[in-house]
Amino acid sequence: MDIYDFEGTDFALSSRGIHLLRSRYNYKTIEYENVQKAVIERGTEIHNVIVAFVLGVGLVTFAFFQTLYIIRLFNDPNAHTIYIESIVLPLLPALIGSYLIYIAIKKRPILIIKSGKMKQKLRLREFIRNNKIEDLKNYLSQKLSYKLSIDDIDI
């Protein structure tokens, strides 16, 4: 196992380059010479933002209309039985849909690496939590120099 200068959940940095990690094992290394541009900015941490948002809105909409249906059942004099499952049914889609909308909208500091046609979004949450974000910025500015752009981010 390699020894890294900085290590997070998604990636690690060493003198060789940026190591993309899965379960703490290196599956791909991007050498610093191959990086065209690196940006630290606020952005979404997930890759399919539109899919998550649309799915979340769909689930919340389903829960809303299901809730309206249940309210109509309570007001309907011909409905003699209302099952508890129909009352609880909108709860799970509403919770999951709300969470999907939240993660699609939530913006956090991320590192975007552009190399050739590839674009990687890497989370910086662990570095912020451990108060190592400034050390990471300095390390990347030494290795990438003019290729690194840091936007104003509030941590």
Rosetta constraint file for C-alpha pairs under 8 A:
AtomPair CA 1 CA 25 HARMONIC 7.88 0.50
AtomPair CA 3 CA 14 HARMONIC 7.58 0.50
AtomPair CA 4 CA 12 HARMONIC 6.22 0.50
AtomPair CA 4 CA 13 HARMONIC 5.74 0.50
AtomPair CA 4 CA 14 HARMONIC 4.88 0.50
AtomPair CA 5 CA 12 HARMONIC 7.47 0.50
AtomPair CA 5 CA 13 HARMONIC 5.68 0.50
AtomPair CA 5 CA 14 HARMONIC 5.13 0.50
AtomPair CA 5 CA 15 HARMONIC 7.72 0.50
AtomPair CA 6 CA 12 HARMONIC 5.44 0.50
AtomPair CA 6 CA 13 HARMONIC 5.09 0.50
AtomPair CA 6 CA 14 HARMONIC 6.98 0.50
AtomPair CA 6 CA 136 HARMONIC 7.39 0.50
AtomPair CA 7 CA 11 HARMONIC 6.26 0.50
AtomPair CA 7 CA 12 HARMONIC 4.13 0.50
AtomPair CA 7 CA 13 HARMONIC 6.41 0.50
AtomPair CA 8 CA 12 HARMONIC 5.85 0.50
AtomPair CA 8 CA 124 HARMONIC 7.69 0.50
AtomPair CA 8 CA 126 HARMONIC 6.12 0.50
AtomPair CA 8 CA 127 HARMONIC 7.00 0.50
AtomPair CA 9 CA 21 HARMONIC 6.98 0.50
AtomPair CA 9 CA 22 HARMONIC 7.74 0.50
AtomPair CA 9 CA 23 HARMONIC 7.67 0.50
AtomPair CA 9 CA 24 HARMONIC 6.84 0.50
AtomPair CA 9 CA 123 HARMONIC 7.99 0.50
AtomPair CA 9 CA 126 HARMONIC 7.37 0.50
AtomPair CA 10 CA 20 HARMONIC 6.13 0.50
AtomPair CA 10 CA 21 HARMONIC 5.18 0.50
AtomPair CA 10 CA 22 HARMONIC 6.73 0.50
AtomPair CA 10 CA 24 HARMONIC 7.95 0.50
AtomPair CA 10 CA 122 HARMONIC 6.20 0.50
AtomPair CA 10 CA 123 HARMONIC 6.68 0.50
AtomPair CA 11 CA 18 HARMONIC 6.85 0.50
AtomPair CA 11 CA 19 HARMONIC 5.43 0.50
AtomPair CA 11 CA 20 HARMONIC 4.47 0.50
AtomPair CA 11 CA 21 HARMONIC 5.04 0.50
AtomPair CA 11 CA 122 HARMONIC 6.99 0.50
AtomPair CA 12 CA 18 HARMONIC 5.97 0.50
AtomPair CA 12 CA 19 HARMONIC 5.05 0.50
AtomPair CA 12 CA 20 HARMONIC 6.61 0.50
AtomPair CA 12 CA 21 HARMONIC 7.12 0.50
AtomPair CA 13 CA 17 HARMONIC 6.03 0.50
AtomPair CA 13 CA 18 HARMONIC 4.87 0.50
AtomPair CA 13 CA 19 HARMONIC 6.11 0.50
AtomPair CA 14 CA 18 HARMONIC 6.66 0.50
AtomPair CA 14 CA 19 HARMONIC 7.68 0.50
AtomPair CA 16 CA 31 HARMONIC 6.11 0.50
AtomPair CA 16 CA 32 HARMONIC 7.34 0.50
AtomPair CA 17 CA 29 HARMONIC 6.36 0.50
AtomPair CA 17 CA 30 HARMONIC 5.56 0.50
AtomPair CA 17 CA 31 HARMONIC 4.20 0.50
AtomPair CA 17 CA 32 HARMONIC 5.14 0.50
AtomPair CA 18 CA 29 HARMONIC 5.61 0.50
AtomPair CA 18 CA 30 HARMONIC 5.06 0.50
AtomPair CA 18 CA 31 HARMONIC 6.23 0.50
AtomPair CA 18 CA 32 HARMONIC 7.07 0.50
AtomPair CA 19 CA 26 HARMONIC 5.91 0.50
AtomPair CA 19 CA 27 HARMONIC 7.50 0.50
AtomPair CA 19 CA 28 HARMONIC 5.89 0.50
AtomPair CA 19 CA 29 HARMONIC 4.38 0.50
AtomPair CA 19 CA 30 HARMONIC 6.32 0.50
AtomPair CA 20 CA 26 HARMONIC 5.72 0.50
AtomPair CA 20 CA 27 HARMONIC 6.03 0.50
AtomPair CA 20 CA 28 HARMONIC 5.26 0.50
AtomPair CA 20 CA 29 HARMONIC 6.09 0.50
AtomPair CA 20 CA 30 HARMONIC 7.84 0.50
AtomPair CA 21 CA 25 HARMONIC 5.18 0.50
AtomPair CA 21 CA 26 HARMONIC 4.62 0.50
AtomPair CA 21 CA 27 HARMONIC 5.89 0.50
AtomPair CA 21 CA 28 HARMONIC 7.36 0.50
AtomPair CA 22 CA 26 HARMONIC 6.59 0.50
AtomPair CA 22 CA 27 HARMONIC 6.78 0.50
AtomPair CA 30 CA 34 HARMONIC 6.62 0.50
AtomPair CA 30 CA 35 HARMONIC 7.13 0.50
AtomPair CA 30 CA 115 HARMONIC 7.95 0.50
AtomPair CA 31 CA 35 HARMONIC 6.85 0.50
AtomPair CA 32 CA 143 HARMONIC 6.93 0.50
AtomPair CA 32 CA 144 HARMONIC 6.52 0.50
AtomPair CA 34 CA 115 HARMONIC 6.01 0.50
AtomPair CA 34 CA 116 HARMONIC 7.74 0.50
AtomPair CA 35 CA 113 HARMONIC 6.87 0.50
AtomPair CA 35 CA 114 HARMONIC 6.08 0.50
AtomPair CA 35 CA 115 HARMONIC 4.76 0.50
AtomPair CA 35 CA 116 HARMONIC 7.79 0.50
AtomPair CA 35 CA 147 HARMONIC 7.62 0.50
AtomPair CA 36 CA 113 HARMONIC 7.82 0.50
AtomPair CA 36 CA 114 HARMONIC 5.64 0.50
AtomPair CA 36 CA 115 HARMONIC 5.24 0.50
AtomPair CA 36 CA 116 HARMONIC 7.11 0.50
AtomPair CA 36 CA 147 HARMONIC 6.53 0.50
AtomPair CA 37 CA 113 HARMONIC 6.13 0.50
AtomPair CA 37 CA 114 HARMONIC 5.20 0.50
AtomPair CA 37 CA 115 HARMONIC 7.10 0.50
AtomPair CA 37 CA 147 HARMONIC 4.88 0.50
AtomPair CA 37 CA 148 HARMONIC 6.19 0.50
AtomPair CA 37 CA 149 HARMONIC 7.79 0.50
AtomPair CA 38 CA 111 HARMONIC 6.93 0.50
AtomPair CA 38 CA 112 HARMONIC 5.57 0.50
AtomPair CA 38 CA 113 HARMONIC 4.64 0.50
AtomPair CA 38 CA 114 HARMONIC 6.24 0.50
AtomPair CA 38 CA 144 HARMONIC 7.95 0.50
AtomPair CA 38 CA 147 HARMONIC 5.95 0.50
AtomPair CA 38 CA 148 HARMONIC 4.73 0.50
AtomPair CA 38 CA 149 HARMONIC 6.19 0.50
AtomPair CA 39 CA 111 HARMONIC 5.68 0.50
AtomPair CA 39 CA 112 HARMONIC 5.14 0.50
AtomPair CA 39 CA 113 HARMONIC 6.74 0.50
AtomPair CA 39 CA 148 HARMONIC 5.75 0.50
AtomPair CA 39 CA 149 HARMONIC 4.71 0.50
AtomPair CA 39 CA 150 HARMONIC 5.74 0.50
AtomPair CA 39 CA 151 HARMONIC 7.46 0.50
AtomPair CA 40 CA 109 HARMONIC 6.79 0.50
AtomPair CA 40 CA 110 HARMONIC 5.72 0.50
AtomPair CA 40 CA 111 HARMONIC 4.56 0.50
AtomPair CA 40 CA 112 HARMONIC 6.41 0.50
AtomPair CA 40 CA 148 HARMONIC 7.82 0.50
AtomPair CA 40 CA 149 HARMONIC 6.36 0.50
AtomPair CA 40 CA 150 HARMONIC 4.78 0.50
AtomPair CA 40 CA 151 HARMONIC 6.09 0.50
AtomPair CA 41 CA 108 HARMONIC 8.00 0.50
AtomPair CA 41 CA 109 HARMONIC 5.43 0.50
AtomPair CA 41 CA 110 HARMONIC 5.69 0.50
AtomPair CA 41 CA 111 HARMONIC 6.65 0.50
AtomPair CA 41 CA 112 HARMONIC 7.87 0.50
AtomPair CA 41 CA 150 HARMONIC 6.40 0.50
AtomPair CA 41 CA 151 HARMONIC 5.15 0.50
AtomPair CA 41 CA 152 HARMONIC 7.13 0.50
AtomPair CA 41 CA 153 HARMONIC 6.33 0.50
AtomPair CA 42 CA 107 HARMONIC 5.64 0.50
AtomPair CA 42 CA 108 HARMONIC 4.98 0.50
AtomPair CA 42 CA 109 HARMONIC 4.29 0.50
AtomPair CA 42 CA 110 HARMONIC 5.97 0.50
AtomPair CA 42 CA 151 HARMONIC 7.88 0.50
AtomPair CA 42 CA 153 HARMONIC 6.36 0.50
AtomPair CA 43 CA 106 HARMONIC 7.80 0.50
AtomPair CA 43 CA 107 HARMONIC 4.59 0.50
AtomPair CA 43 CA 108 HARMONIC 5.46 0.50
AtomPair CA 43 CA 109 HARMONIC 6.18 0.50
AtomPair CA 43 CA 110 HARMONIC 6.16 0.50
AtomPair CA 44 CA 49 HARMONIC 7.40 0.50
AtomPair CA 44 CA 103 HARMONIC 7.54 0.50
AtomPair CA 44 CA 104 HARMONIC 6.68 0.50
AtomPair CA 44 CA 105 HARMONIC 7.06 0.50
AtomPair CA 44 CA 106 HARMONIC 6.19 0.50
AtomPair CA 44 CA 107 HARMONIC 4.75 0.50
AtomPair CA 44 CA 108 HARMONIC 6.25 0.50
AtomPair CA 44 CA 110 HARMONIC 7.65 0.50
AtomPair CA 45 CA 103 HARMONIC 7.94 0.50
AtomPair CA 45 CA 107 HARMONIC 7.26 0.50
AtomPair CA 45 CA 108 HARMONIC 6.98 0.50
AtomPair CA 45 CA 110 HARMONIC 6.88 0.50
AtomPair CA 45 CA 121 HARMONIC 6.87 0.50
AtomPair CA 45 CA 122 HARMONIC 7.34 0.50
AtomPair CA 45 CA 123 HARMONIC 6.23 0.50
AtomPair CA 46 CA 103 HARMONIC 7.57 0.50
AtomPair CA 46 CA 104 HARMONIC 7.29 0.50
AtomPair CA 47 CA 121 HARMONIC 7.55 0.50
AtomPair CA 48 CA 52 HARMONIC 6.28 0.50
AtomPair CA 49 CA 53 HARMONIC 6.10 0.50
AtomPair CA 49 CA 104 HARMONIC 5.12 0.50
AtomPair CA 50 CA 54 HARMONIC 6.02 0.50
AtomPair CA 50 CA 104 HARMONIC 7.37 0.50
AtomPair CA 51 CA 55 HARMONIC 6.00 0.50
AtomPair CA 52 CA 56 HARMONIC 5.99 0.50
AtomPair CA 52 CA 100 HARMONIC 5.54 0.50
AtomPair CA 52 CA 101 HARMONIC 6.76 0.50
AtomPair CA 52 CA 103 HARMONIC 7.87 0.50
AtomPair CA 52 CA 104 HARMONIC 6.03 0.50
AtomPair CA 53 CA 57 HARMONIC 6.14 0.50
AtomPair CA 53 CA 100 HARMONIC 6.14 0.50
AtomPair CA 53 CA 101 HARMONIC 5.02 0.50
AtomPair CA 53 CA 104 HARMONIC 5.51 0.50
AtomPair CA 53 CA 105 HARMONIC 7.82 0.50
AtomPair CA 54 CA 58 HARMONIC 6.09 0.50
AtomPair CA 55 CA 59 HARMONIC 6.20 0.50
AtomPair CA 55 CA 97 HARMONIC 6.92 0.50
AtomPair CA 55 CA 100 HARMONIC 7.30 0.50
AtomPair CA 56 CA 60 HARMONIC 6.18 0.50
AtomPair CA 56 CA 96 HARMONIC 7.05 0.50
AtomPair CA 56 CA 97 HARMONIC 3.76 0.50
AtomPair CA 56 CA 98 HARMONIC 6.17 0.50
AtomPair CA 56 CA 99 HARMONIC 7.35 0.50
AtomPair CA 56 CA 100 HARMONIC 4.91 0.50
AtomPair CA 56 CA 101 HARMONIC 5.18 0.50
AtomPair CA 57 CA 61 HARMONIC 5.98 0.50
AtomPair CA 57 CA 97 HARMONIC 6.25 0.50
AtomPair CA 57 CA 98 HARMONIC 7.84 0.50
AtomPair CA 57 CA 101 HARMONIC 6.87 0.50
AtomPair CA 58 CA 62 HARMONIC 6.13 0.50
AtomPair CA 58 CA 97 HARMONIC 7.31 0.50
AtomPair CA 59 CA 63 HARMONIC 6.20 0.50
AtomPair CA 59 CA 93 HARMONIC 5.21 0.50
AtomPair CA 59 CA 94 HARMONIC 6.17 0.50
AtomPair CA 59 CA 96 HARMONIC 7.34 0.50
AtomPair CA 59 CA 97 HARMONIC 4.91 0.50
AtomPair CA 60 CA 64 HARMONIC 6.12 0.50
AtomPair CA 60 CA 93 HARMONIC 6.37 0.50
AtomPair CA 60 CA 94 HARMONIC 4.85 0.50
AtomPair CA 60 CA 95 HARMONIC 7.97 0.50
AtomPair CA 60 CA 97 HARMONIC 5.21 0.50
AtomPair CA 60 CA 98 HARMONIC 6.73 0.50
AtomPair CA 61 CA 65 HARMONIC 6.28 0.50
AtomPair CA 62 CA 66 HARMONIC 6.04 0.50
AtomPair CA 62 CA 90 HARMONIC 7.47 0.50
AtomPair CA 62 CA 93 HARMONIC 7.41 0.50
AtomPair CA 62 CA 94 HARMONIC 7.98 0.50
AtomPair CA 63 CA 67 HARMONIC 6.06 0.50
AtomPair CA 63 CA 89 HARMONIC 7.81 0.50
AtomPair CA 63 CA 90 HARMONIC 4.38 0.50
AtomPair CA 63 CA 91 HARMONIC 7.02 0.50
AtomPair CA 63 CA 93 HARMONIC 5.98 0.50
AtomPair CA 63 CA 94 HARMONIC 5.45 0.50
AtomPair CA 64 CA 68 HARMONIC 6.34 0.50
AtomPair CA 64 CA 90 HARMONIC 7.33 0.50
AtomPair CA 64 CA 94 HARMONIC 7.88 0.50
AtomPair CA 65 CA 69 HARMONIC 6.21 0.50
AtomPair CA 66 CA 70 HARMONIC 6.35 0.50
AtomPair CA 66 CA 89 HARMONIC 7.80 0.50
AtomPair CA 66 CA 90 HARMONIC 6.07 0.50
AtomPair CA 67 CA 71 HARMONIC 6.26 0.50
AtomPair CA 67 CA 87 HARMONIC 7.64 0.50
AtomPair CA 67 CA 90 HARMONIC 6.40 0.50
AtomPair CA 68 CA 72 HARMONIC 6.23 0.50
AtomPair CA 69 CA 73 HARMONIC 6.27 0.50
AtomPair CA 70 CA 74 HARMONIC 6.45 0.50
AtomPair CA 70 CA 86 HARMONIC 7.17 0.50
AtomPair CA 70 CA 87 HARMONIC 6.62 0.50
AtomPair CA 71 CA 75 HARMONIC 6.54 0.50
AtomPair CA 72 CA 76 HARMONIC 6.02 0.50
AtomPair CA 73 CA 79 HARMONIC 6.21 0.50
AtomPair CA 73 CA 82 HARMONIC 7.32 0.50
AtomPair CA 74 CA 79 HARMONIC 7.52 0.50
AtomPair CA 74 CA 82 HARMONIC 7.86 0.50
AtomPair CA 82 CA 86 HARMONIC 7.21 0.50
AtomPair CA 82 CA 87 HARMONIC 7.95 0.50
AtomPair CA 83 CA 87 HARMONIC 6.91 0.50
AtomPair CA 84 CA 88 HARMONIC 6.29 0.50
AtomPair CA 85 CA 89 HARMONIC 5.79 0.50
AtomPair CA 86 CA 90 HARMONIC 7.72 0.50
AtomPair CA 88 CA 92 HARMONIC 7.83 0.50
AtomPair CA 89 CA 93 HARMONIC 7.68 0.50
AtomPair CA 90 CA 94 HARMONIC 6.03 0.50
AtomPair CA 91 CA 95 HARMONIC 6.25 0.50
AtomPair CA 92 CA 96 HARMONIC 6.14 0.50
AtomPair CA 93 CA 97 HARMONIC 5.72 0.50
AtomPair CA 94 CA 98 HARMONIC 5.96 0.50
AtomPair CA 95 CA 99 HARMONIC 6.23 0.50
AtomPair CA 96 CA 100 HARMONIC 6.20 0.50
AtomPair CA 97 CA 101 HARMONIC 6.20 0.50
AtomPair CA 98 CA 102 HARMONIC 6.10 0.50
AtomPair CA 99 CA 103 HARMONIC 6.26 0.50
AtomPair CA 100 CA 104 HARMONIC 6.12 0.50
AtomPair CA 101 CA 105 HARMONIC 6.18 0.50
AtomPair CA 102 CA 106 HARMONIC 5.81 0.50
AtomPair CA 108 CA 125 HARMONIC 7.80 0.50
AtomPair CA 109 CA 123 HARMONIC 7.04 0.50
AtomPair CA 109 CA 124 HARMONIC 6.03 0.50
AtomPair CA 109 CA 125 HARMONIC 7.26 0.50
AtomPair CA 109 CA 153 HARMONIC 6.86 0.50
AtomPair CA 109 CA 155 HARMONIC 7.69 0.50
AtomPair CA 110 CA 121 HARMONIC 6.52 0.50
AtomPair CA 110 CA 122 HARMONIC 5.60 0.50
AtomPair CA 110 CA 123 HARMONIC 4.86 0.50
AtomPair CA 110 CA 124 HARMONIC 5.36 0.50
AtomPair CA 110 CA 125 HARMONIC 7.95 0.50
AtomPair CA 111 CA 120 HARMONIC 7.99 0.50
AtomPair CA 111 CA 121 HARMONIC 5.87 0.50
AtomPair CA 111 CA 122 HARMONIC 5.02 0.50
AtomPair CA 111 CA 123 HARMONIC 6.45 0.50
AtomPair CA 111 CA 124 HARMONIC 6.82 0.50
AtomPair CA 112 CA 119 HARMONIC 6.86 0.50
AtomPair CA 112 CA 120 HARMONIC 5.57 0.50
AtomPair CA 112 CA 121 HARMONIC 4.70 0.50
AtomPair CA 112 CA 122 HARMONIC 6.24 0.50
AtomPair CA 113 CA 119 HARMONIC 5.65 0.50
AtomPair CA 113 CA 120 HARMONIC 5.13 0.50
AtomPair CA 113 CA 121 HARMONIC 6.69 0.50
AtomPair CA 113 CA 122 HARMONIC 7.92 0.50
AtomPair CA 114 CA 118 HARMONIC 5.89 0.50
AtomPair CA 114 CA 119 HARMONIC 4.61 0.50
AtomPair CA 114 CA 120 HARMONIC 6.62 0.50
AtomPair CA 115 CA 119 HARMONIC 6.44 0.50
AtomPair CA 124 CA 128 HARMONIC 6.32 0.50
AtomPair CA 124 CA 133 HARMONIC 7.75 0.50
AtomPair CA 125 CA 129 HARMONIC 6.15 0.50
AtomPair CA 126 CA 130 HARMONIC 6.22 0.50
AtomPair CA 127 CA 131 HARMONIC 6.06 0.50
AtomPair CA 127 CA 132 HARMONIC 5.02 0.50
AtomPair CA 127 CA 133 HARMONIC 5.27 0.50
AtomPair CA 127 CA 136 HARMONIC 7.73 0.50
AtomPair CA 128 CA 132 HARMONIC 6.08 0.50
AtomPair CA 128 CA 133 HARMONIC 5.36 0.50
AtomPair CA 128 CA 155 HARMONIC 7.20 0.50
AtomPair CA 132 CA 136 HARMONIC 6.17 0.50
AtomPair CA 133 CA 137 HARMONIC 6.15 0.50
AtomPair CA 134 CA 138 HARMONIC 6.22 0.50
AtomPair CA 135 CA 139 HARMONIC 6.09 0.50
AtomPair CA 136 CA 140 HARMONIC 6.08 0.50
AtomPair CA 137 CA 141 HARMONIC 6.04 0.50
AtomPair CA 138 CA 142 HARMONIC 6.25 0.50
AtomPair CA 139 CA 143 HARMONIC 6.36 0.50
AtomPair CA 140 CA 144 HARMONIC 5.68 0.50
AtomPair CA 140 CA 145 HARMONIC 7.42 0.50
AtomPair CA 140 CA 148 HARMONIC 7.26 0.50
AtomPair CA 141 CA 145 HARMONIC 4.74 0.50
AtomPair CA 141 CA 146 HARMONIC 7.66 0.50
AtomPair CA 141 CA 148 HARMONIC 6.24 0.50
AtomPair CA 144 CA 148 HARMONIC 5.83 0.50
